[in-house]
Amino acid sequence: MNQNDLRIPRSLFALSIFYGGMVCIAGVLGNKQVTLGPLSAIGPMLGLGPLAIEAGIFAFLMLVVVSSAIAELHGAVIANRLVRFGFVPLIASILLSLIVLIIPAAPDMDPARAQAFELMMGATPRIWVGGIISYGISQTLNVYVFSALKGREGGGLLWLRAGIASILSQIVDTLLFVSIAFLGVFPIRELLIGQMVVKVGLSALLVPPLIYAVVGIGRWLDRGEG
């Protein structure tokens, strides 16, 4: 077997590392709710409160962009494999978080910092399970829709394929995560509507330009490989 046959393309290597990092950081960023500036006023127009979003959406959007870029550059089979491998850092980060939360803090650690850490990193089992299930299904759906549209439309309309796949996967992600994590805990209708409105809007605005940038970087990394 030729040694070159075993070599991983630079774009796949680099984007896979980036993808793993985004899988881990998404849950941490999700502890902060962020305002959307003028867009927050859309909420009252829909009979809701001012719209906000958990900041993990920005990492999740990068997951969507990277998995779509991998599908564009290396095919749906490789992209789906990336999604499955993404369970490894996701579950490992959850387990490590649980272990660190169980281990007592050092006696000289600032109590306020220890309390803040537990507040930020602690989560109920339903939230952990909701995150794992919604990640797997929504990311697999994103790759499937993106690749199916490519098969139908050919190599063009990258921005449209990425946008449609992202919007659908974001809707499914929100429905699954919010329902699994919070159904029966408190009314979730307004949360579902607000999250979906914001996520669909961000997907339509941010994913198309980002997919061109990431695919371009991937092609640049692979340039000159023999």
trRosetta pair geometry for C-beta under 8 A, 3 or more apart (Angstrom, degrees):
i j d omega theta_ij theta_ji phi_ij phi_ji
1 5 5.4 -102 177 57 95 137
1 6 7.0 80 134 -40 123 103
2 5 4.7 104 69 -14 85 101
3 6 6.1 -60 -166 34 45 107
3 7 7.1 56 141 -39 69 100
4 7 5.3 -41 -155 9 46 122
4 226 7.0 -64 -137 102 148 76
7 225 7.9 -165 117 -165 135 122
8 12 5.4 -119 175 84 95 115
8 13 4.7 111 113 -63 122 100
9 12 4.5 83 66 9 92 106
9 13 6.9 -163 90 -8 46 87
9 73 7.8 -160 110 146 153 120
9 74 6.9 -166 38 -87 144 122
9 221 7.7 100 157 112 86 105
9 222 5.3 -3 -169 -106 112 108
9 225 6.5 168 -130 68 77 174
10 13 5.7 -58 -147 38 32 112
10 14 6.0 23 161 -13 69 111
10 221 4.1 -142 107 158 115 104
10 222 5.8 -171 47 -79 95 54
10 225 6.6 -168 -4 -62 104 134
11 14 6.1 -59 -142 42 27 105
11 15 5.8 16 165 -9 66 116
11 73 5.7 -95 114 164 146 161
11 74 7.7 -175 92 -40 113 113
11 217 7.4 139 -124 114 98 71
11 218 3.5 73 -147 -154 135 81
11 219 7.2 28 -76 -48 147 26
11 221 4.4 145 -70 72 74 125
11 222 4.9 -41 -15 -42 114 103
12 15 6.2 -59 -134 45 23 102
12 16 5.9 29 163 -25 62 112
12 70 6.7 85 -115 -130 77 99
12 73 7.4 -161 -65 106 81 126
12 74 5.8 58 -82 -54 116 156
12 78 6.9 -68 -123 174 128 137
13 16 6.1 -60 -149 32 21 111
13 17 6.8 19 156 -16 59 105
14 17 6.1 -58 -156 34 30 109
14 18 6.5 26 151 -15 65 109
14 218 7.9 -168 66 -106 115 69
14 221 6.0 -121 17 -133 143 164
15 18 5.4 -54 -146 41 37 114
15 19 6.0 45 152 -28 68 104
15 66 5.2 168 -174 -156 104 104
15 69 6.4 -140 -138 94 152 122
15 70 6.0 -176 113 -71 143 98
15 214 7.2 88 -113 -175 121 109
15 218 6.3 -2 -43 -94 134 109
16 19 5.5 -49 -145 32 31 116
16 20 6.6 34 155 -20 62 102
16 70 7.9 81 -69 -96 75 137
16 82 6.0 -129 -111 -127 89 108
16 85 7.5 -2 -156 93 110 143
17 20 5.9 -53 -153 33 31 111
17 21 6.7 30 151 -17 63 105
18 21 5.8 -58 -155 35 33 112
18 22 6.5 30 152 -18 67 106
18 62 7.6 -105 151 160 106 120
18 66 6.2 -166 98 -108 110 147
19 22 5.8 -58 -150 36 31 109
19 23 6.5 38 151 -25 65 102
19 63 6.4 91 -146 -123 81 69
19 66 4.8 -167 -85 121 97 150
19 67 7.2 99 -124 -60 131 74
19 70 7.9 -6 -59 -36 146 137
19 82 6.1 7 114 176 170 117
19 86 6.3 -84 145 -94 109 109
20 23 5.6 -48 -150 27 34 115
20 24 6.8 26 155 -13 64 105
20 85 7.9 -57 -83 126 101 100
20 86 6.8 -156 -98 -118 60 68
20 88 7.9 -31 -126 77 110 97
20 89 4.5 117 -162 -15 91 157
21 24 6.0 -61 -154 38 33 106
21 25 6.1 14 159 -9 70 114
21 89 8.0 -68 -65 164 26 163
22 25 6.0 -61 -133 44 31 101
22 26 6.1 49 164 -45 66 99
22 59 4.6 171 -162 -170 84 90
22 60 7.7 159 163 -74 109 26
22 62 4.8 -139 -123 92 150 118
22 63 5.2 -170 118 -63 131 83
22 66 7.1 161 26 7 150 143
23 26 6.4 -47 -155 8 21 115
23 63 6.6 95 -74 -99 68 125
23 86 4.9 -180 -88 -165 149 98
23 89 5.1 110 85 86 128 115
23 90 4.9 -87 165 -66 117 89
23 93 7.7 168 118 6 88 140
23 135 7.4 75 -140 -154 94 142
24 27 7.3 -68 -180 28 34 100
24 28 7.5 18 142 -6 67 112
24 89 5.2 -77 -56 154 102 114
24 90 7.1 -146 -79 -91 56 47
24 93 4.5 161 -130 -73 92 155
25 28 5.4 -61 -157 41 52 113
25 29 5.8 47 151 -20 82 107
25 59 5.2 -165 92 -110 93 150
26 29 6.0 -60 -146 40 28 107
26 30 6.3 38 153 -32 63 107
26 56 4.4 77 -179 -161 70 100
26 59 3.7 -152 -89 95 77 131
26 60 5.4 88 -136 -57 133 76
26 63 7.1 -17 -63 -28 142 130
27 30 5.5 -49 -149 24 32 121
27 56 6.4 38 -85 -114 20 138
27 93 7.2 156 40 116 135 131
27 94 7.8 71 15 -80 177 83
27 123 7.9 -74 -175 -34 117 156
27 131 6.1 31 -95 -145 113 156
28 31 6.4 -40 -178 2 40 111
28 56 7.7 138 60 -91 40 99
28 120 7.4 37 -150 159 73 109
28 121 7.7 -12 -111 -99 83 75
29 32 6.5 -62 -176 34 54 99
29 54 7.6 120 121 153 74 82
29 55 4.3 -108 165 106 94 99
29 56 4.5 145 85 -83 93 58
29 58 6.7 -92 149 50 155 99
29 59 5.5 144 33 -11 144 124
30 54 4.4 32 -151 156 71 127
30 55 6.4 -154 -90 60 28 65
30 56 3.1 -9 -67 -26 87 132
30 57 8.0 104 -99 -25 82 58
31 54 7.7 83 -1 -157 10 106
31 55 7.8 -32 54 41 48 106
31 120 4.9 41 -157 -150 167 80
32 54 7.0 126 77 -155 43 64
32 55 4.5 9 75 3 97 129
33 52 4.8 44 173 145 106 131
33 53 7.1 157 -152 79 68 23
33 54 5.7 -49 -96 -94 63 57
33 55 7.3 -152 -100 -24 13 82
34 52 6.4 167 78 -166 34 89
34 53 6.0 -28 59 66 84 75
34 54 7.6 99 11 -149 80 15
34 55 5.0 83 -18 -76 120 92
35 40 5.4 -28 -166 -63 88 142
35 50 7.3 -8 -133 141 97 122
35 52 5.5 -49 -96 -110 48 94
36 39 3.9 -64 132 72 119 109
36 40 4.7 152 56 -55 85 77
36 51 5.6 -20 26 99 132 100
36 52 6.7 -168 -12 -111 89 41
36 53 6.6 65 -57 2 110 106
36 198 6.5 -145 -61 -128 151 116
37 40 6.4 162 67 -5 20 99
38 41 6.0 -38 -177 11 54 114
39 42 5.8 -19 -178 -5 61 115
39 51 6.4 -66 129 71 83 128
39 198 7.5 110 137 -117 127 87
39 201 7.1 159 -159 132 140 159
40 43 6.2 -25 177 4 56 115
40 50 4.2 24 166 -176 107 97
40 51 4.8 -155 -133 54 53 72
40 52 6.6 24 -118 -66 110 64
41 44 6.3 -45 -166 33 57 105
41 45 6.9 60 141 -20 71 105
41 50 6.9 -19 -81 -124 36 87
41 51 8.0 -57 24 18 20 96
42 45 5.4 -61 -159 37 43 118
42 46 6.5 28 151 -11 74 109
42 51 5.6 -3 62 -8 93 136
42 197 6.8 -163 118 152 132 139
43 46 6.0 -73 -155 42 30 100
43 48 4.1 -90 -169 89 85 98
43 49 5.4 -26 152 97 140 33
43 50 4.9 159 47 -129 142 17
43 51 4.0 179 -52 -39 110 75
43 194 6.2 18 -112 -115 108 105
43 197 8.0 158 -87 77 67 151
44 47 7.5 49 -166 -78 35 13
44 48 6.8 -107 -70 68 28 53
44 49 7.2 9 -69 -146 71 20
44 50 6.7 -5 -31 -74 94 59
46 193 7.0 -165 138 150 139 129
46 197 7.2 -136 -16 -78 168 161
48 51 7.0 60 101 -72 127 76
48 190 5.3 149 -129 -151 103 101
48 193 6.3 -158 -73 95 143 122
48 194 5.5 175 170 -73 156 102
49 190 7.1 62 12 172 92 137
49 194 7.5 -16 59 -87 79 145
51 194 5.3 -179 -124 -155 81 98
51 197 6.5 -95 -120 88 140 122
51 198 5.5 164 174 -67 123 114
52 194 7.4 16 43 162 55 131
52 198 7.7 -35 108 -72 15 162
53 57 5.3 -32 160 2 124 146
53 194 8.0 -159 -79 143 69 93
53 195 6.8 116 -120 -124 80 64
53 198 4.5 -155 -72 134 121 153
53 199 7.2 145 -130 -61 129 72
53 202 7.5 61 -110 -28 175 144
54 57 6.3 125 78 -22 66 91
54 195 8.0 -2 10 -117 93 108
55 58 6.1 -26 180 11 67 110
56 59 5.6 -53 -162 40 58 108
56 60 5.9 58 142 -22 79 106
57 60 5.3 -58 -143 41 35 113
57 61 6.1 43 155 -26 68 100
57 198 7.5 -71 -106 122 173 109
57 199 6.0 -136 -137 -105 130 89
57 202 6.4 74 148 77 130 162
58 61 5.8 -44 -148 29 30 113
58 62 6.9 32 150 -17 58 101
59 62 5.6 -54 -156 34 37 113
59 63 6.7 43 145 -23 66 99
60 63 5.3 -45 -153 29 40 116
60 64 6.7 42 148 -18 65 100
60 170 7.7 114 128 -109 125 87
60 173 7.0 137 -175 166 143 165
61 64 5.5 -50 -152 34 37 114
61 65 6.3 36 150 -19 67 105
61 166 7.2 42 -137 -155 76 127
61 202 6.5 -94 -82 134 141 114
61 203 6.8 -158 -118 -95 103 66
61 206 5.9 14 179 100 150 133
61 207 6.4 -129 -164 -77 100 86
61 210 7.3 88 147 46 105 167
62 65 5.4 -51 -143 38 36 113
62 66 6.1 32 158 -18 68 106
62 210 7.6 -112 -105 176 61 146
63 66 6.0 -56 -141 39 27 106
63 67 6.2 21 161 -14 64 109
63 86 7.6 81 -144 -138 118 154
63 135 8.0 -63 160 -146 164 92
63 139 6.3 -67 148 -104 117 115
64 67 6.2 -59 -144 40 24 104
64 68 6.2 21 158 -14 62 112
64 139 7.4 -136 -90 -114 61 72
64 142 5.3 -130 -134 -145 84 156
64 162 7.9 115 143 -170 99 85
64 165 7.3 165 -170 114 105 96
64 166 4.7 88 162 -116 146 92
64 169 6.1 164 -113 79 116 142
64 170 7.5 -25 -72 -57 153 90
64 203 7.4 -35 102 -125 166 101
64 207 6.3 -49 108 -116 124 122
65 68 5.9 -63 -150 41 26 109
65 69 6.1 27 154 -21 65 109
65 162 7.2 40 -117 -164 64 125
65 166 7.7 19 -64 -91 63 128
65 207 6.0 -161 -81 -138 92 76
65 210 4.6 -59 -119 123 148 119
65 211 5.4 -143 -143 -80 86 68
65 214 5.4 128 152 -1 107 153
66 69 5.5 -53 -143 36 32 113
66 70 6.3 34 155 -20 65 102
66 82 7.9 -129 129 147 100 148
66 214 6.3 -126 -94 -169 57 154
67 70 5.7 -49 -147 34 32 112
67 71 6.5 36 151 -19 62 103
67 79 5.2 98 -173 -167 74 103
67 82 6.2 -173 -114 90 81 126
67 83 6.0 48 -124 -68 133 97
67 139 5.8 160 -55 -164 170 95
67 142 5.8 83 91 100 132 124
67 143 5.4 -87 156 -70 114 97
67 146 7.9 150 115 24 87 152
68 71 5.5 -53 -150 36 34 113
68 72 6.4 35 150 -20 66 105
68 79 7.5 56 -90 -140 18 144
68 142 6.5 -86 -61 155 93 106
68 143 7.2 -155 -84 -98 53 57
68 146 4.7 -154 -125 -124 92 164
68 161 7.6 157 -160 118 122 95
68 162 5.0 102 159 -119 159 90
68 165 6.1 142 -97 85 123 144
68 166 7.4 -50 -41 -59 146 93
68 207 7.9 64 27 -172 157 111
68 211 5.7 -43 101 -121 129 119
69 72 5.5 -53 -148 36 34 113
69 73 6.1 18 158 -8 68 112
69 211 6.1 -169 -70 -148 88 71
69 214 4.2 -86 -80 117 155 117
69 215 4.9 -151 -134 -71 94 70
69 218 5.8 159 166 -22 115 145
70 73 6.0 -62 -138 46 28 101
70 74 5.5 -36 -177 40 68 110
70 78 5.9 -129 163 112 105 102
70 79 4.3 147 99 -97 105 83
70 82 5.5 23 116 -1 172 157
70 218 8.0 -171 -85 -114 48 155
71 74 7.3 -72 -107 61 14 67
71 75 6.6 -39 -151 144 51 13
71 76 5.2 32 -137 -90 101 56
71 78 7.6 178 -93 70 45 84
71 79 3.8 -13 -67 -42 80 157
71 143 5.3 168 -69 -144 136 83
71 146 5.3 108 83 104 155 125
71 147 5.2 -112 -172 -69 131 96
71 150 7.5 -179 139 -3 109 150
72 146 7.7 -76 -52 158 84 122
72 150 7.3 -176 -104 -94 70 149
72 158 6.8 44 -118 -132 143 112
72 211 7.7 111 -17 -179 152 105
72 215 5.4 -36 95 -111 146 122
73 215 6.5 -177 -55 -136 101 78
73 218 4.8 -85 -80 139 155 144
73 219 7.1 -149 -113 -64 111 72
73 222 7.4 164 -165 -19 123 149
74 78 4.1 -46 122 60 117 154
74 79 7.0 151 75 -45 94 78
75 78 5.3 90 68 14 82 100
75 79 7.0 -149 103 -6 42 94
75 147 7.8 58 -172 -122 50 124
76 79 5.4 -59 -143 41 35 113
76 80 6.1 35 159 -19 70 105
76 143 5.8 127 -146 163 82 102
76 144 7.3 76 -153 -98 128 42
76 146 8.0 167 -100 83 96 90
76 147 3.8 31 -81 -106 124 160
77 80 6.1 -56 -149 37 26 107
77 81 6.5 29 151 -20 61 107
78 81 5.5 -54 -150 35 33 115
78 82 6.5 40 150 -24 65 101
79 82 5.5 -49 -153 30 34 115
79 83 6.8 36 149 -19 63 100
79 143 4.5 170 122 -133 123 126
79 146 8.0 -92 143 74 168 128
79 147 7.3 -173 48 -55 143 123
80 83 5.5 -47 -151 32 38 114
80 84 6.5 37 151 -17 66 102
80 140 6.5 52 -129 -127 91 80
80 143 5.4 176 -71 113 73 158
81 84 5.7 -54 -150 38 34 110
81 85 6.3 33 152 -16 67 106
82 85 5.7 -56 -146 40 31 109
82 86 6.5 46 149 -36 62 100
83 86 5.4 -46 -158 17 32 122
83 136 7.1 113 159 -137 106 55
83 139 4.4 168 -134 125 119 122
83 140 5.7 156 133 -73 160 67
83 143 6.3 -113 -31 -18 139 141
84 87 6.2 -33 -175 4 44 111
85 88 5.7 -30 -177 7 58 116
86 89 6.6 -54 -160 41 49 96
86 90 6.0 48 148 -20 73 115
86 135 7.1 -137 119 158 123 122
86 139 7.0 -50 55 121 154 173
87 90 5.4 -66 -144 45 34 115
87 91 5.7 24 165 -13 74 111
87 132 7.2 60 -133 -151 92 95
87 135 7.7 148 -91 104 70 127
87 136 6.7 24 -78 -84 109 107
88 91 6.6 -60 -141 40 19 99
88 92 6.0 16 161 -15 59 116
89 92 5.5 -59 -135 45 31 112
89 93 5.9 34 164 -24 68 107
90 93 6.2 -58 -150 33 22 107
90 94 6.7 20 152 -16 59 107
90 131 7.5 -164 -172 132 118 107
90 132 6.5 140 136 -108 130 78
90 135 6.3 176 -124 100 162 171
91 94 5.6 -53 -149 35 35 113
91 95 6.3 33 154 -17 68 106
91 132 6.9 52 -79 -111 86 123
92 95 5.8 -56 -146 39 31 109
92 96 6.2 30 156 -17 66 108
93 96 5.8 -53 -143 39 31 111
93 97 6.3 37 154 -24 63 105
94 97 5.7 -55 -150 33 29 113
94 98 6.5 28 153 -18 64 104
94 128 5.5 103 -149 -144 136 115
94 131 7.9 165 -82 79 129 133
94 132 7.7 -40 -31 -62 158 110
95 98 5.7 -53 -150 35 33 111
95 99 6.4 33 152 -19 66 105
96 99 5.6 -52 -147 36 34 112
96 100 6.2 30 157 -17 67 107
97 100 5.9 -57 -145 39 29 107
97 101 6.2 29 155 -20 64 108
97 121 5.2 -156 -159 -180 110 111
98 101 5.7 -56 -147 36 30 112
98 102 6.5 29 155 -21 64 106
99 102 5.8 -59 -153 34 30 110
99 103 6.5 29 153 -21 66 105
100 103 5.8 -50 -146 32 34 111
100 121 7.3 -41 86 141 116 158
101 118 6.3 108 -137 -121 96 80
101 121 6.1 -161 -73 107 111 116
101 122 6.0 118 -129 -87 145 83
105 109 4.6 -95 165 50 113 145
105 114 4.3 -23 -83 -123 171 131
105 117 7.9 132 -92 56 126 138
106 109 4.6 110 63 -28 84 103
109 113 6.2 -112 170 75 94 114
109 114 5.1 97 118 -57 123 112
110 113 4.1 74 76 8 103 109
110 114 6.8 -179 88 -10 53 84
111 114 5.5 -56 -146 38 35 113
111 115 6.1 35 156 -20 68 106
112 115 5.8 -54 -148 37 30 111
112 116 6.3 30 153 -19 64 108
113 116 5.6 -54 -144 37 31 111
113 117 6.3 35 155 -23 64 105
114 117 5.7 -52 -149 32 30 113
114 118 6.6 26 155 -15 63 105
115 118 5.9 -57 -150 38 31 108
115 119 6.2 31 152 -20 65 109
116 119 5.6 -55 -146 37 31 113
116 120 6.2 24 158 -15 66 110
117 120 6.0 -61 -145 40 27 105
117 121 5.8 -5 169 7 67 117
118 121 6.5 -66 -127 51 23 91
118 122 5.2 25 174 -28 64 121
119 122 6.4 -45 -120 30 14 109
123 127 4.1 -105 175 78 115 135
123 128 5.8 134 102 -49 121 82
124 127 5.0 101 57 2 74 99
124 128 7.5 -140 98 -1 42 85
124 181 7.6 129 68 -155 110 80
125 128 5.6 -54 -149 37 39 112
125 129 6.1 34 156 -16 72 107
126 129 5.8 -55 -142 42 31 108
126 130 5.9 35 156 -23 65 109
126 180 6.2 -174 -177 146 87 75
126 181 5.1 136 131 -130 96 47
126 182 7.8 149 125 -50 132 37
127 130 5.6 -53 -142 38 28 114
127 131 6.4 32 157 -22 62 105
127 181 4.7 58 -98 -133 60 114
128 131 5.9 -59 -155 33 28 111
128 132 6.6 23 154 -16 64 107
129 132 5.8 -56 -149 36 33 109
129 133 6.2 24 159 -12 68 110
129 180 6.2 -125 103 161 95 129
129 181 8.0 171 67 -82 78 71
130 133 6.1 -59 -141 42 27 104
130 134 5.8 19 165 -12 66 115
130 176 6.8 161 -160 136 79 77
130 177 4.6 99 160 -144 108 59
130 178 7.8 129 -170 -26 141 14
130 179 7.8 168 -127 69 117 56
130 180 3.6 168 -100 89 95 117
130 181 3.9 -69 -2 -52 166 91
131 134 6.2 -59 -136 43 23 104
131 135 6.0 28 162 -24 62 110
131 177 6.5 49 -84 -124 47 109
131 181 7.8 58 -37 -70 71 124
132 135 5.9 -57 -149 33 24 113
132 136 6.6 17 160 -14 61 109
133 136 6.2 -61 -150 37 28 106
133 137 6.3 11 164 -5 66 113
133 176 5.9 -138 113 167 102 126
133 177 7.8 171 74 -83 88 61
133 180 6.2 122 55 -54 136 169
134 137 6.3 -62 -139 45 28 101
134 138 5.6 16 170 -10 67 120
134 172 7.6 167 -150 128 80 74
134 173 4.8 90 175 -149 108 65
134 174 8.0 105 -152 -37 136 15
134 176 4.0 165 -97 94 89 119
134 177 4.0 -20 -44 -58 163 89
134 180 7.2 -149 -41 25 104 133
135 138 6.5 -68 -137 43 16 100
135 139 5.9 6 171 -10 60 118
135 173 7.6 54 -80 -127 35 105
136 139 6.4 -65 -142 41 17 103
136 140 6.2 14 163 -15 59 114
137 140 6.0 -60 -146 39 26 109
137 141 6.2 27 156 -20 64 109
137 172 6.3 -120 122 147 106 124
137 173 7.8 172 81 -87 89 60
137 176 6.1 138 60 -66 136 167
138 141 5.6 -54 -147 37 31 114
138 142 6.4 38 152 -26 64 102
138 169 4.4 104 -178 -174 83 85
138 170 7.2 83 -162 -75 130 23
138 172 4.9 172 -101 91 85 104
138 173 3.7 25 -87 -69 161 92
138 176 7.0 -144 -44 29 105 136
139 142 5.5 -45 -148 28 34 116
139 143 6.7 31 155 -14 64 101
139 169 6.8 78 -81 -161 27 136
140 143 6.0 -55 -152 37 33 107
140 144 6.2 33 151 -20 66 109
141 144 5.6 -57 -144 38 32 113
141 145 6.1 25 162 -15 69 108
141 165 7.8 170 129 -163 72 79
141 168 6.4 -124 145 120 120 105
141 169 4.9 165 88 -100 105 85
141 172 5.7 52 38 43 165 160
142 145 6.3 -58 -144 39 24 103
142 146 6.1 22 159 -16 62 114
142 165 4.9 91 -156 160 64 103
142 166 6.5 42 -131 -89 111 45
142 168 7.5 166 -93 77 59 91
142 169 3.8 -3 -67 -62 93 155
143 146 5.9 -59 -142 41 26 111
143 147 6.0 19 162 -13 65 113
143 165 7.7 95 -51 -169 13 137
144 147 6.2 -64 -145 41 23 104
144 148 6.0 22 158 -20 64 112
145 148 5.7 -55 -141 37 28 111
145 149 6.3 26 160 -16 63 107
145 161 8.0 169 130 -171 79 75
145 164 6.4 -134 152 116 124 94
145 165 4.1 166 91 -112 111 84
145 168 5.6 123 -60 60 171 144
145 169 7.2 -147 25 -44 133 96
146 149 6.2 -61 -153 37 25 108
146 150 6.5 26 150 -20 62 107
146 161 5.4 90 -144 156 67 101
146 162 6.5 35 -119 -95 113 49
146 165 3.9 -5 -60 -70 83 164
147 150 5.5 -52 -149 34 35 114
147 151 6.5 37 152 -21 65 103
148 151 5.7 -52 -151 34 32 112
148 152 6.5 22 153 -12 64 108
149 152 5.7 -60 -146 42 34 106
149 153 5.6 -2 167 10 73 116
149 157 7.7 -100 153 100 113 118
149 160 7.7 -142 166 110 144 89
149 161 4.3 175 101 -124 134 98
149 164 6.5 119 -67 68 159 135
149 165 7.0 -125 11 -51 133 104
150 153 6.5 -67 -123 55 24 86
150 154 7.1 -55 -174 123 57 8
150 155 6.9 33 -157 -96 95 40
150 161 5.9 57 -60 -139 76 159
153 156 6.2 -105 146 67 101 81
153 157 5.2 -51 149 45 147 130
153 160 7.9 -94 148 82 177 121
153 161 6.8 -151 50 -69 138 114
155 158 7.7 -8 167 -63 60 93
157 160 4.2 -36 178 38 102 117
157 161 5.7 107 116 -24 89 92
158 161 5.9 -58 -146 38 30 109
158 162 6.1 25 159 -15 66 111
158 211 6.1 -164 151 120 103 124
158 212 6.5 117 103 -81 132 78
158 215 6.9 -75 -168 7 150 164
159 162 6.0 -58 -145 40 26 109
159 163 6.1 26 157 -20 63 111
159 208 3.7 44 -155 -147 96 106
159 209 7.8 27 -120 -55 111 39
159 211 6.7 167 -103 61 52 123
159 212 6.8 -11 -76 -45 92 108
160 163 5.7 -55 -143 37 29 111
160 164 6.3 25 161 -16 65 107
160 208 7.7 31 -55 -107 33 114
161 164 6.2 -57 -146 38 26 106
161 165 6.2 20 159 -13 63 113
162 165 6.0 -61 -145 41 27 108
162 166 6.0 26 159 -20 64 113
162 207 5.2 -165 140 147 104 108
162 208 5.9 148 79 -96 118 52
162 211 4.0 -94 -112 -43 168 165
163 166 5.8 -59 -145 37 26 110
163 167 6.3 24 160 -19 64 108
163 203 6.5 124 -152 143 63 88
163 204 5.7 58 -157 -120 114 55
163 207 5.5 154 -95 82 58 119
163 208 5.2 -4 -60 -60 108 97
164 167 6.0 -56 -146 35 28 109
164 168 6.4 22 159 -12 64 109
165 168 6.1 -60 -148 40 28 107
165 169 6.1 21 159 -14 65 113
166 169 5.9 -62 -143 42 27 106
166 170 6.1 29 158 -22 65 109
166 203 4.0 179 125 -159 113 114
166 207 4.3 -134 -14 -88 170 168
167 170 5.8 -56 -147 34 27 111
167 171 6.6 28 155 -20 62 104
167 200 5.2 53 -141 -135 95 79
167 203 4.7 166 -77 104 64 145
167 204 6.5 38 -76 -59 117 82
168 171 5.9 -54 -152 32 31 111
168 172 6.5 25 154 -12 65 107
169 172 5.8 -55 -147 41 34 109
169 173 6.0 40 153 -25 67 108
170 173 5.5 -51 -142 36 31 115
170 174 6.3 31 158 -19 64 105
170 196 7.4 136 127 -134 95 62
170 199 4.1 -173 171 148 129 121
170 200 6.2 179 90 -73 133 55
170 203 5.2 -133 -12 -52 150 141
171 174 6.0 -57 -151 36 27 108
171 175 6.4 25 155 -16 64 108
171 196 5.7 50 -117 -136 74 109
171 199 7.4 174 -66 94 48 125
171 200 6.8 36 -65 -74 93 103
172 175 5.8 -56 -145 38 31 110
172 176 6.1 24 160 -14 66 111
173 176 6.2 -63 -147 41 24 106
173 177 6.0 12 165 -10 65 115
173 199 7.7 -145 69 -177 113 160
174 177 6.3 -60 -135 42 24 101
174 178 5.8 10 174 -7 64 116
174 192 6.4 124 147 -145 109 68
174 195 4.7 166 -141 117 128 122
174 196 5.1 -171 85 -75 163 79
174 199 6.0 -166 -52 21 131 156
175 178 6.7 -63 -137 43 16 100
175 179 5.9 9 167 -13 57 121
175 192 6.9 53 -99 -143 59 115
175 196 7.9 39 -51 -78 78 121
176 179 6.2 -70 -146 41 19 106
176 180 6.0 8 167 -10 63 115
177 180 6.2 -63 -142 41 24 103
177 181 5.7 5 169 -5 64 120
178 181 6.2 -64 -133 47 22 101
178 182 5.6 -40 -172 37 62 115
178 183 7.6 93 132 -46 65 81
178 188 5.4 143 157 -170 110 129
178 191 5.8 173 -147 116 135 116
178 192 5.4 -179 94 -85 159 81
178 195 6.6 177 -56 32 139 157
179 182 7.4 -74 -110 54 10 72
179 183 4.8 19 -163 -38 57 125
179 188 6.9 158 -90 110 51 164
179 192 7.9 42 -55 -90 80 123
180 183 7.1 12 -62 12 10 108
181 185 7.9 -49 134 11 58 142
182 185 4.8 -91 -158 45 60 120
182 186 6.3 -43 -179 45 106 80
182 188 5.2 132 103 -89 114 122
182 191 7.0 -17 89 77 157 161
183 188 5.9 -61 -88 -4 61 146
187 190 7.0 52 120 13 104 93
187 191 8.0 152 114 2 62 102
188 191 4.9 -65 -158 49 62 116
188 192 5.5 67 144 -30 88 101
189 192 5.9 -59 -151 34 26 109
189 193 6.4 19 157 -13 64 108
190 193 5.8 -55 -144 39 33 108
190 194 5.9 30 160 -17 67 111
191 194 6.0 -58 -143 41 25 108
191 195 6.0 23 161 -17 64 112
192 195 6.1 -61 -144 39 24 107
192 196 6.1 16 162 -14 63 112
193 196 6.1 -63 -146 39 25 105
193 197 6.2 26 159 -20 64 108
194 197 6.0 -56 -147 34 27 110
194 198 6.4 17 160 -10 63 110
195 198 6.1 -65 -150 42 27 105
195 199 5.9 19 160 -15 67 115
196 199 5.8 -57 -134 42 29 106
196 200 5.9 29 165 -19 66 109
197 200 6.2 -59 -146 37 21 107
197 201 6.4 20 156 -16 59 112
198 201 5.7 -60 -150 39 29 112
198 202 6.2 23 157 -15 67 109
199 202 5.8 -54 -142 40 31 107
199 203 6.1 35 156 -23 64 107
200 203 5.7 -53 -146 35 29 114
200 204 6.4 27 156 -18 63 106
201 204 5.9 -58 -150 36 29 108
201 205 6.3 13 159 -8 65 113
202 205 5.9 -64 -142 45 31 103
202 206 5.4 -7 175 9 72 121
203 206 6.9 -64 -116 49 17 87
203 207 5.1 6 -166 -13 60 128
204 207 7.3 -12 -76 31 10 102
204 208 7.6 6 -176 -12 40 110
205 208 7.9 -100 167 27 14 99
206 209 6.9 -76 -163 46 37 95
206 210 5.8 25 157 -16 75 123
207 210 5.7 -70 -142 45 30 110
207 211 5.9 32 166 -28 71 106
208 211 6.2 -54 -144 28 25 108
208 212 7.1 21 159 -13 59 103
209 212 5.9 -57 -156 35 37 110
209 213 6.5 36 151 -19 69 107
210 213 5.5 -57 -150 37 36 113
210 214 6.1 27 158 -15 71 107
211 214 6.0 -55 -140 40 31 105
211 215 6.0 28 161 -15 66 110
212 215 6.1 -57 -141 42 26 107
212 216 6.0 30 157 -22 62 111
213 216 5.7 -60 -150 37 25 113
213 217 6.4 25 154 -19 64 105
214 217 5.6 -49 -146 35 33 111
214 218 6.3 36 152 -21 64 105
215 218 5.5 -53 -149 36 33 115
215 219 6.4 31 154 -17 66 104
216 219 5.9 -55 -147 37 30 107
216 220 6.3 32 153 -20 64 107
217 220 5.6 -56 -149 37 32 114
217 221 6.4 34 153 -22 66 104
218 221 5.7 -53 -149 33 31 111
218 222 6.4 18 157 -10 65 110
219 222 5.9 -61 -144 44 32 105
219 223 6.5 55 151 -50 63 92
220 223 5.6 -33 -154 -3 33 120
222 225 5.3 -66 -168 13 62 124
